[in-house]
Amino acid sequence: MIKRRLRLGVNIDHVATIRNARGGPHPDPVRAARLAAAAGADGITAHLREDRRHISDHDIQSLMDQIDLPLNLEMAATEEMLEIALRHRPHAACIVPERREERTTENGLNVAESNVDLSAYVARLAASGIRVSLFIDPDPRQIEAAHKVGAPVVELHTGTYCEAAAGSDRDAELERIEGAAALAGELGIECHAGHGLSFGTVGPIAAIPDVMELNIGHFLIGEAIFGGLESSITRMRALMDNSRAAATGARSA
Ligand code: PXP
């Protein structure tokens, strides 16, 4: 049973990656965020990494000042990031694990064995009106732990699913994601998903009824090189919507 429209958060980190390669102002992530809004994005996602390799503090300020769409700030569970989030008060904060040497966020947060007091961290953000999500692997243990620390939202890491060869490996990972999303739903946790999604992999994830939001970046920005950003987002939006509509129709038939 569908609850509401599947939302698309467009991650603009890699617009900043290209800008930073030359150190000037071009291409501007705020301009990309405006285009994303025009193309049907429901939110903008940006990861302020500890080493500021793409998005900068100034970008966060500009996005907060100049963009009408809700901002989802991805950040590590550190005091520095907490202070930044509480100062800007974005619509949402997604807590991710972070290691300097990794190329991207490789795994979900280990909520079950975290050495940070995540309940206090979640509570401080939530008290400021920020919707908090925890980026976790599709593992029932992590969902239960997210529930225990009071997270209202989890985002399931789809990286393993996207990287698996099409066939039984990918199907098995899809089942894990479906199971995790259903468990989140039973516990009253809103479920999001993201990482590595492309035109080829988004459909089955968009069809999962408990998934309410997808956050997609690298593929969309890469695809924009060939057909433009609006076109890549419009196509992704259509694939998501068609897949969700087909799954909803099949369930109610
Ligand atoms: N969600 C989270 C929590 C992420 O860390 C990332 C990557 O920054 C994404 C979604 C988007 O992943 P991708 O850029 O591979 O689409």
py3Dmol code that shows the C-alpha trace and the ligand (Angstrom):
import py3Dmol

protein = """\
ATOM      1  CA  MET A   1       0.000   0.000   0.000  1.00  0.00           C
ATOM      2  CA  ILE A   2       1.585   3.282  -1.126  1.00  0.00           C
ATOM      3  CA  LYS A   3       1.838   5.962   1.550  1.00  0.00           C
ATOM      4  CA  ARG A   4       2.963   8.960  -0.480  1.00  0.00           C
ATOM      5  CA  ARG A   5       5.068   9.928  -3.495  1.00  0.00           C
ATOM      6  CA  LEU A   6       8.593   8.588  -3.516  1.00  0.00           C
ATOM      7  CA  ARG A   7      10.881  11.597  -3.022  1.00  0.00           C
ATOM      8  CA  LEU A   8      14.141  12.215  -4.866  1.00  0.00           C
ATOM      9  CA  GLY A   9      17.017  13.963  -3.131  1.00  0.00           C
ATOM     10  CA  VAL A  10      19.707  15.016  -5.596  1.00  0.00           C
ATOM     11  CA  ASN A  11      23.216  14.893  -4.193  1.00  0.00           C
ATOM     12  CA  ILE A  12      25.304  17.705  -5.688  1.00  0.00           C
ATOM     13  CA  ASP A  13      28.665  16.853  -4.077  1.00  0.00           C
ATOM     14  CA  HIS A  14      30.342  16.031  -7.345  1.00  0.00           C
ATOM     15  CA  VAL A  15      29.515  19.379  -8.912  1.00  0.00           C
ATOM     16  CA  ALA A  16      31.765  20.701  -6.150  1.00  0.00           C
ATOM     17  CA  THR A  17      34.332  17.977  -6.901  1.00  0.00           C
ATOM     18  CA  ILE A  18      34.662  19.288 -10.469  1.00  0.00           C
ATOM     19  CA  ARG A  19      34.761  22.916  -9.284  1.00  0.00           C
ATOM     20  CA  ASN A  20      37.468  22.122  -6.748  1.00  0.00           C
ATOM     21  CA  ALA A  21      39.644  20.468  -9.394  1.00  0.00           C
ATOM     22  CA  ARG A  22      40.475  23.988 -10.610  1.00  0.00           C
ATOM     23  CA  GLY A  23      39.867  26.002  -7.449  1.00  0.00           C
ATOM     24  CA  GLY A  24      37.586  28.593  -9.082  1.00  0.00           C
ATOM     25  CA  PRO A  25      33.832  29.148  -8.728  1.00  0.00           C
ATOM     26  CA  HIS A  26      32.696  27.030 -11.709  1.00  0.00           C
ATOM     27  CA  PRO A  27      30.600  24.849 -11.805  1.00  0.00           C
ATOM     28  CA  ASP A  28      28.477  26.246  -8.996  1.00  0.00           C
ATOM     29  CA  PRO A  29      26.630  23.660  -6.816  1.00  0.00           C
ATOM     30  CA  VAL A  30      23.874  26.221  -6.107  1.00  0.00           C
ATOM     31  CA  ARG A  31      23.154  26.512  -9.830  1.00  0.00           C
ATOM     32  CA  ALA A  32      23.004  22.719 -10.004  1.00  0.00           C
ATOM     33  CA  ALA A  33      20.582  22.696  -7.066  1.00  0.00           C
ATOM     34  CA  ARG A  34      18.320  25.177  -8.859  1.00  0.00           C
ATOM     35  CA  LEU A  35      18.344  23.020 -11.992  1.00  0.00           C
ATOM     36  CA  ALA A  36      17.599  19.945  -9.890  1.00  0.00           C
ATOM     37  CA  ALA A  37      14.569  21.708  -8.413  1.00  0.00           C
ATOM     38  CA  ALA A  38      13.338  22.614 -11.904  1.00  0.00           C
ATOM     39  CA  ALA A  39      13.794  18.997 -13.033  1.00  0.00           C
ATOM     40  CA  GLY A  40      11.664  17.509 -10.257  1.00  0.00           C
ATOM     41  CA  ALA A  41      13.971  16.946  -7.273  1.00  0.00           C
ATOM     42  CA  ASP A  42      12.234  17.074  -3.896  1.00  0.00           C
ATOM     43  CA  GLY A  43      15.362  17.912  -1.953  1.00  0.00           C
ATOM     44  CA  ILE A  44      19.066  18.660  -2.209  1.00  0.00           C
ATOM     45  CA  THR A  45      21.628  16.496  -0.460  1.00  0.00           C
ATOM     46  CA  ALA A  46      25.167  17.606   0.309  1.00  0.00           C
ATOM     47  CA  HIS A  47      27.898  15.871   2.300  1.00  0.00           C
ATOM     48  CA  LEU A  48      30.154  18.199   4.253  1.00  0.00           C
ATOM     49  CA  ARG A  49      33.155  15.944   4.699  1.00  0.00           C
ATOM     50  CA  GLU A  50      35.700  16.472   7.399  1.00  0.00           C
ATOM     51  CA  ASP A  51      38.421  17.106   4.753  1.00  0.00           C
ATOM     52  CA  ARG A  52      36.089  19.392   2.677  1.00  0.00           C
ATOM     53  CA  ARG A  53      37.099  17.541  -0.482  1.00  0.00           C
ATOM     54  CA  HIS A  54      33.966  18.661  -2.333  1.00  0.00           C
ATOM     55  CA  ILE A  55      31.240  20.628  -0.520  1.00  0.00           C
ATOM     56  CA  SER A  56      32.572  23.573   1.516  1.00  0.00           C
ATOM     57  CA  ASP A  57      31.190  25.416   4.534  1.00  0.00           C
ATOM     58  CA  HIS A  58      30.422  28.306   2.184  1.00  0.00           C
ATOM     59  CA  ASP A  59      28.382  25.986  -0.070  1.00  0.00           C
ATOM     60  CA  ILE A  60      26.225  24.982   2.892  1.00  0.00           C
ATOM     61  CA  GLN A  61      25.597  28.634   3.717  1.00  0.00           C
ATOM     62  CA  SER A  62      24.740  29.411   0.064  1.00  0.00           C
ATOM     63  CA  LEU A  63      22.412  26.425  -0.264  1.00  0.00           C
ATOM     64  CA  MET A  64      20.597  27.401   2.930  1.00  0.00           C
ATOM     65  CA  ASP A  65      20.272  31.027   1.742  1.00  0.00           C
ATOM     66  CA  GLN A  66      19.454  30.517  -1.915  1.00  0.00           C
ATOM     67  CA  ILE A  67      17.586  27.244  -2.363  1.00  0.00           C
ATOM     68  CA  ASP A  68      13.905  26.699  -1.639  1.00  0.00           C
ATOM     69  CA  LEU A  69      14.108  22.904  -1.549  1.00  0.00           C
ATOM     70  CA  PRO A  70      14.804  21.169   1.773  1.00  0.00           C
ATOM     71  CA  LEU A  71      18.513  20.543   2.401  1.00  0.00           C
ATOM     72  CA  ASN A  72      19.649  17.148   3.638  1.00  0.00           C
ATOM     73  CA  LEU A  73      23.085  17.597   5.213  1.00  0.00           C
ATOM     74  CA  GLU A  74      25.148  14.420   5.297  1.00  0.00           C
ATOM     75  CA  MET A  75      27.707  14.491   8.059  1.00  0.00           C
ATOM     76  CA  ALA A  76      29.807  12.409  10.409  1.00  0.00           C
ATOM     77  CA  ALA A  77      28.804  12.165  14.072  1.00  0.00           C
ATOM     78  CA  THR A  78      31.428  14.630  15.324  1.00  0.00           C
ATOM     79  CA  GLU A  79      31.141  17.688  17.553  1.00  0.00           C
ATOM     80  CA  GLU A  80      32.330  19.923  14.701  1.00  0.00           C
ATOM     81  CA  MET A  81      29.516  18.721  12.404  1.00  0.00           C
ATOM     82  CA  LEU A  82      26.950  18.936  15.175  1.00  0.00           C
ATOM     83  CA  GLU A  83      27.853  22.573  15.764  1.00  0.00           C
ATOM     84  CA  ILE A  84      27.573  23.314  12.006  1.00  0.00           C
ATOM     85  CA  ALA A  85      24.193  21.557  11.729  1.00  0.00           C
ATOM     86  CA  LEU A  86      22.791  23.346  14.762  1.00  0.00           C
ATOM     87  CA  ARG A  87      23.961  26.689  13.343  1.00  0.00           C
ATOM     88  CA  HIS A  88      22.387  26.182   9.890  1.00  0.00           C
ATOM     89  CA  ARG A  89      19.416  24.064  10.933  1.00  0.00           C
ATOM     90  CA  PRO A  90      18.895  22.273   7.595  1.00  0.00           C
ATOM     91  CA  HIS A  91      15.667  20.374   7.049  1.00  0.00           C
ATOM     92  CA  ALA A  92      17.457  17.072   7.608  1.00  0.00           C
ATOM     93  CA  ALA A  93      20.756  15.583   8.713  1.00  0.00           C
ATOM     94  CA  CYS A  94      21.915  12.147   7.641  1.00  0.00           C
ATOM     95  CA  ILE A  95      24.608  10.703   9.881  1.00  0.00           C
ATOM     96  CA  VAL A  96      27.199   8.757   7.919  1.00  0.00           C
ATOM     97  CA  PRO A  97      30.400   6.972   8.894  1.00  0.00           C
ATOM     98  CA  GLU A  98      33.477   8.715   7.556  1.00  0.00           C
ATOM     99  CA  ARG A  99      37.054   7.684   7.023  1.00  0.00           C
ATOM    100  CA  ARG A 100      39.475  10.114   5.428  1.00  0.00           C
ATOM    101  CA  GLU A 101      41.096   7.533   3.166  1.00  0.00           C
ATOM    102  CA  GLU A 102      37.848   6.244   1.651  1.00  0.00           C
ATOM    103  CA  ARG A 103      36.783   7.435  -1.793  1.00  0.00           C
ATOM    104  CA  THR A 104      33.115   7.483  -0.843  1.00  0.00           C
ATOM    105  CA  THR A 105      30.969   6.320   2.072  1.00  0.00           C
ATOM    106  CA  GLU A 106      31.824   2.646   1.840  1.00  0.00           C
ATOM    107  CA  ASN A 107      29.645   1.132   4.558  1.00  0.00           C
ATOM    108  CA  GLY A 108      26.748   2.049   6.737  1.00  0.00           C
ATOM    109  CA  LEU A 109      27.113   3.353  10.254  1.00  0.00           C
ATOM    110  CA  ASN A 110      27.674   0.650  12.860  1.00  0.00           C
ATOM    111  CA  VAL A 111      24.890   1.877  15.154  1.00  0.00           C
ATOM    112  CA  ALA A 112      24.856  -1.389  17.083  1.00  0.00           C
ATOM    113  CA  GLU A 113      28.496  -0.947  18.172  1.00  0.00           C
ATOM    114  CA  SER A 114      29.056   2.790  17.917  1.00  0.00           C
ATOM    115  CA  ASN A 115      31.586   4.401  20.211  1.00  0.00           C
ATOM    116  CA  VAL A 116      29.723   7.712  19.885  1.00  0.00           C
ATOM    117  CA  ASP A 117      26.614   8.176  22.052  1.00  0.00           C
ATOM    118  CA  LEU A 118      24.260   8.287  19.085  1.00  0.00           C
ATOM    119  CA  SER A 119      21.108   8.695  21.180  1.00  0.00           C
ATOM    120  CA  ALA A 120      22.421  11.954  22.610  1.00  0.00           C
ATOM    121  CA  TYR A 121      23.590  13.039  19.156  1.00  0.00           C
ATOM    122  CA  VAL A 122      20.219  12.271  17.537  1.00  0.00           C
ATOM    123  CA  ALA A 123      18.380  13.978  20.403  1.00  0.00           C
ATOM    124  CA  ARG A 124      20.410  17.192  20.108  1.00  0.00           C
ATOM    125  CA  LEU A 125      19.690  17.481  16.373  1.00  0.00           C
ATOM    126  CA  ALA A 126      16.021  16.544  16.759  1.00  0.00           C
ATOM    127  CA  ALA A 127      15.568  19.100  19.544  1.00  0.00           C
ATOM    128  CA  SER A 128      16.578  21.726  16.986  1.00  0.00           C
ATOM    129  CA  GLY A 129      13.850  20.592  14.587  1.00  0.00           C
ATOM    130  CA  ILE A 130      16.230  18.715  12.252  1.00  0.00           C
ATOM    131  CA  ARG A 131      14.963  15.397  10.861  1.00  0.00           C
ATOM    132  CA  VAL A 132      17.692  12.891  11.639  1.00  0.00           C
ATOM    133  CA  SER A 133      18.473   9.816   9.631  1.00  0.00           C
ATOM    134  CA  LEU A 134      21.161   7.181  10.104  1.00  0.00           C
ATOM    135  CA  PHE A 135      22.873   5.734   7.034  1.00  0.00           C
ATOM    136  CA  ILE A 136      23.068   2.000   7.687  1.00  0.00           C
ATOM    137  CA  ASP A 137      23.548  -1.306   5.924  1.00  0.00           C
ATOM    138  CA  PRO A 138      20.312  -3.228   5.269  1.00  0.00           C
ATOM    139  CA  ASP A 139      20.856  -5.339   8.374  1.00  0.00           C
ATOM    140  CA  PRO A 140      18.075  -6.036  10.897  1.00  0.00           C
ATOM    141  CA  ARG A 141      20.565  -5.576  13.759  1.00  0.00           C
ATOM    142  CA  GLN A 142      21.330  -2.052  12.601  1.00  0.00           C
ATOM    143  CA  ILE A 143      17.631  -1.212  12.171  1.00  0.00           C
ATOM    144  CA  GLU A 144      16.892  -2.388  15.722  1.00  0.00           C
ATOM    145  CA  ALA A 145      19.853  -0.347  16.981  1.00  0.00           C
ATOM    146  CA  ALA A 146      18.659   2.742  15.064  1.00  0.00           C
ATOM    147  CA  HIS A 147      15.274   2.289  16.704  1.00  0.00           C
ATOM    148  CA  LYS A 148      16.921   2.069  20.134  1.00  0.00           C
ATOM    149  CA  VAL A 149      18.843   5.329  19.678  1.00  0.00           C
ATOM    150  CA  GLY A 150      15.620   7.101  18.662  1.00  0.00           C
ATOM    151  CA  ALA A 151      16.335   7.736  14.960  1.00  0.00           C
ATOM    152  CA  PRO A 152      13.095   8.684  13.169  1.00  0.00           C
ATOM    153  CA  VAL A 153      14.601   7.819   9.760  1.00  0.00           C
ATOM    154  CA  VAL A 154      17.131   5.352   8.376  1.00  0.00           C
ATOM    155  CA  GLU A 155      18.750   5.452   4.954  1.00  0.00           C
ATOM    156  CA  LEU A 156      19.664   2.004   3.649  1.00  0.00           C
ATOM    157  CA  HIS A 157      23.037   1.692   1.868  1.00  0.00           C
ATOM    158  CA  THR A 158      22.349   0.358  -1.633  1.00  0.00           C
ATOM    159  CA  GLY A 159      26.036   0.214  -2.654  1.00  0.00           C
ATOM    160  CA  THR A 160      26.398  -3.567  -2.361  1.00  0.00           C
ATOM    161  CA  TYR A 161      23.176  -4.083  -4.349  1.00  0.00           C
ATOM    162  CA  CYS A 162      24.364  -1.721  -7.101  1.00  0.00           C
ATOM    163  CA  GLU A 163      27.827  -3.265  -7.325  1.00  0.00           C
ATOM    164  CA  ALA A 164      26.607  -6.887  -7.333  1.00  0.00           C
ATOM    165  CA  ALA A 165      26.497  -8.624 -10.687  1.00  0.00           C
ATOM    166  CA  ALA A 166      22.952  -8.702 -12.091  1.00  0.00           C
ATOM    167  CA  GLY A 167      21.424 -12.052 -11.226  1.00  0.00           C
ATOM    168  CA  SER A 168      21.350 -14.041  -8.021  1.00  0.00           C
ATOM    169  CA  ASP A 169      23.861 -11.883  -6.070  1.00  0.00           C
ATOM    170  CA  ARG A 170      21.977  -8.683  -6.780  1.00  0.00           C
ATOM    171  CA  ASP A 171      18.627 -10.377  -6.125  1.00  0.00           C
ATOM    172  CA  ALA A 172      19.863 -11.589  -2.736  1.00  0.00           C
ATOM    173  CA  GLU A 173      20.965  -8.080  -1.765  1.00  0.00           C
ATOM    174  CA  LEU A 174      17.650  -6.667  -2.992  1.00  0.00           C
ATOM    175  CA  GLU A 175      15.859  -9.111  -0.690  1.00  0.00           C
ATOM    176  CA  ARG A 176      17.972  -7.904   2.228  1.00  0.00           C
ATOM    177  CA  ILE A 177      16.990  -4.302   1.421  1.00  0.00           C
ATOM    178  CA  GLU A 178      13.302  -5.244   1.116  1.00  0.00           C
ATOM    179  CA  GLY A 179      13.431  -7.043   4.469  1.00  0.00           C
ATOM    180  CA  ALA A 180      15.212  -4.147   6.170  1.00  0.00           C
ATOM    181  CA  ALA A 181      12.720  -1.626   4.764  1.00  0.00           C
ATOM    182  CA  ALA A 182       9.786  -3.726   5.979  1.00  0.00           C
ATOM    183  CA  LEU A 183      11.316  -4.003   9.463  1.00  0.00           C
ATOM    184  CA  ALA A 184      11.883  -0.237   9.581  1.00  0.00           C
ATOM    185  CA  GLY A 185       8.224   0.229   8.627  1.00  0.00           C
ATOM    186  CA  GLU A 186       7.085  -2.122  11.413  1.00  0.00           C
ATOM    187  CA  LEU A 187       9.140  -0.159  13.931  1.00  0.00           C
ATOM    188  CA  GLY A 188       7.679   3.141  12.733  1.00  0.00           C
ATOM    189  CA  ILE A 189      10.962   4.320  11.228  1.00  0.00           C
ATOM    190  CA  GLU A 190      10.800   6.162   7.890  1.00  0.00           C
ATOM    191  CA  CYS A 191      12.981   4.407   5.347  1.00  0.00           C
ATOM    192  CA  HIS A 192      15.199   6.018   2.698  1.00  0.00           C
ATOM    193  CA  ALA A 193      17.774   4.433   0.394  1.00  0.00           C
ATOM    194  CA  GLY A 194      20.769   5.501  -1.610  1.00  0.00           C
ATOM    195  CA  HIS A 195      24.316   5.054  -2.840  1.00  0.00           C
ATOM    196  CA  GLY A 196      25.417   3.993  -6.283  1.00  0.00           C
ATOM    197  CA  LEU A 197      21.923   4.076  -7.827  1.00  0.00           C
ATOM    198  CA  SER A 198      21.738   4.450 -11.609  1.00  0.00           C
ATOM    199  CA  PHE A 199      19.138   4.237 -14.372  1.00  0.00           C
ATOM    200  CA  GLY A 200      19.796   0.481 -14.442  1.00  0.00           C
ATOM    201  CA  THR A 201      19.474  -0.201 -10.705  1.00  0.00           C
ATOM    202  CA  VAL A 202      16.895   2.284  -9.421  1.00  0.00           C
ATOM    203  CA  GLY A 203      13.720   0.440 -10.490  1.00  0.00           C
ATOM    204  CA  PRO A 204      13.609  -2.426  -7.942  1.00  0.00           C
ATOM    205  CA  ILE A 205      14.540  -0.068  -5.086  1.00  0.00           C
ATOM    206  CA  ALA A 206      11.841   2.441  -6.091  1.00  0.00           C
ATOM    207  CA  ALA A 207       9.321  -0.416  -6.083  1.00  0.00           C
ATOM    208  CA  ILE A 208       9.819  -1.152  -2.356  1.00  0.00           C
ATOM    209  CA  PRO A 209       6.682   0.268  -0.713  1.00  0.00           C
ATOM    210  CA  ASP A 210       8.341   1.232   2.589  1.00  0.00           C
ATOM    211  CA  VAL A 211      11.041   3.303   0.890  1.00  0.00           C
ATOM    212  CA  MET A 212       9.999   6.962   0.959  1.00  0.00           C
ATOM    213  CA  GLU A 213      13.065   8.764  -0.412  1.00  0.00           C
ATOM    214  CA  LEU A 214      16.064   8.043  -2.618  1.00  0.00           C
ATOM    215  CA  ASN A 215      19.259  10.085  -2.508  1.00  0.00           C
ATOM    216  CA  ILE A 216      21.219   9.928  -5.735  1.00  0.00           C
ATOM    217  CA  GLY A 217      24.309  11.852  -6.808  1.00  0.00           C
ATOM    218  CA  HIS A 218      27.315  10.423  -8.588  1.00  0.00           C
ATOM    219  CA  PHE A 219      25.446   8.784 -11.460  1.00  0.00           C
ATOM    220  CA  LEU A 220      23.226  11.823 -12.095  1.00  0.00           C
ATOM    221  CA  ILE A 221      26.138  14.259 -12.192  1.00  0.00           C
ATOM    222  CA  GLY A 222      28.156  11.887 -14.399  1.00  0.00           C
ATOM    223  CA  GLU A 223      25.241  11.367 -16.771  1.00  0.00           C
ATOM    224  CA  ALA A 224      24.763  15.144 -16.983  1.00  0.00           C
ATOM    225  CA  ILE A 225      28.024  15.303 -18.968  1.00  0.00           C
ATOM    226  CA  PHE A 226      26.275  13.501 -21.812  1.00  0.00           C
ATOM    227  CA  GLY A 227      22.758  14.883 -21.759  1.00  0.00           C
ATOM    228  CA  GLY A 228      22.566  17.709 -19.262  1.00  0.00           C
ATOM    229  CA  LEU A 229      21.558  17.719 -15.605  1.00  0.00           C
ATOM    230  CA  GLU A 230      17.870  18.386 -16.145  1.00  0.00           C
ATOM    231  CA  SER A 231      17.640  15.506 -18.575  1.00  0.00           C
ATOM    232  CA  SER A 232      19.427  13.050 -16.254  1.00  0.00           C
ATOM    233  CA  ILE A 233      17.220  13.999 -13.298  1.00  0.00           C
ATOM    234  CA  THR A 234      14.014  13.963 -15.360  1.00  0.00           C
ATOM    235  CA  ARG A 235      14.809  10.474 -16.611  1.00  0.00           C
ATOM    236  CA  MET A 236      15.665   9.208 -13.118  1.00  0.00           C
ATOM    237  CA  ARG A 237      12.448  10.721 -11.756  1.00  0.00           C
ATOM    238  CA  ALA A 238      10.428   8.972 -14.501  1.00  0.00           C
ATOM    239  CA  LEU A 239      12.110   5.604 -13.849  1.00  0.00           C
ATOM    240  CA  MET A 240      11.389   5.930 -10.120  1.00  0.00           C
ATOM    241  CA  ASP A 241       7.785   6.980 -10.636  1.00  0.00           C
ATOM    242  CA  ASN A 242       7.062   4.318 -13.249  1.00  0.00           C
ATOM    243  CA  SER A 243       8.549   1.577 -11.125  1.00  0.00           C
ATOM    244  CA  ARG A 244       6.633   2.676  -8.029  1.00  0.00           C
ATOM    245  CA  ALA A 245       3.369   2.964  -9.992  1.00  0.00           C
ATOM    246  CA  ALA A 246       3.820  -0.487 -11.569  1.00  0.00           C
ATOM    247  CA  ALA A 247       4.574  -2.089  -8.187  1.00  0.00           C
ATOM    248  CA  THR A 248       1.607  -0.396  -6.549  1.00  0.00           C
ATOM    249  CA  GLY A 249      -0.668  -1.494  -9.404  1.00  0.00           C
ATOM    250  CA  ALA A 250       0.604  -5.081  -9.216  1.00  0.00           C
ATOM    251  CA  ARG A 251      -0.027  -5.221  -5.465  1.00  0.00           C
ATOM    252  CA  SER A 252      -3.570  -3.895  -5.748  1.00  0.00           C
ATOM    253  CA  ALA A 253      -4.504  -6.114  -8.768  1.00  0.00           C
TER     254      ALA A 253
END
"""
ligand_1 = """\
16
PXP
N 23.233 8.664 0.564
C 24.324 8.774 1.351
C 24.138 8.685 2.831
C 25.602 9.003 0.804
O 26.678 9.097 1.611
C 25.724 9.147 -0.596
C 27.059 9.453 -1.199
O 27.510 10.675 -0.753
C 24.556 9.051 -1.366
C 23.324 8.786 -0.766
C 24.588 9.214 -2.856
O 25.377 8.203 -3.417
P 25.768 8.312 -4.950
O 26.552 9.583 -5.103
O 26.578 7.083 -5.183
O 24.488 8.341 -5.733
"""
view = py3Dmol.view(width=600, height=400)
view.addModel(protein, "pdb")
view.setStyle({"model": 0}, {"cartoon": {"style": "trace"}})
view.addModel(ligand_1, "xyz")
view.setStyle({"model": 1}, {"stick": {}})
view.zoomTo()
view.show()
